[in-house]
């Protein structure tokens, strides 16, 4: 199980702040994105492609990164 926390526009798009996904050991960010897209539809593909993924204290966009027990999905933020 992987705890996925969604923020900002991605949370709005999936309609919740997070969920537990049953992904097998050795799953990657690419696998996570495929699971999210399969569940919520292809409209999320462009958004997921520009998201960053917080794993522990490290922010990454590398789709081959292995998933830990928790990952935060962070869309681009704008602000001032």
Secondary structure, DSSP 8 states (H G I E B T S, - for coil): -EEEEE-HHHHHHHTSSEEEE---TT-BHHHHHHHHHHHH-GGGHHHHHH-EEEETTEEE--TT-B--SEEEEE------
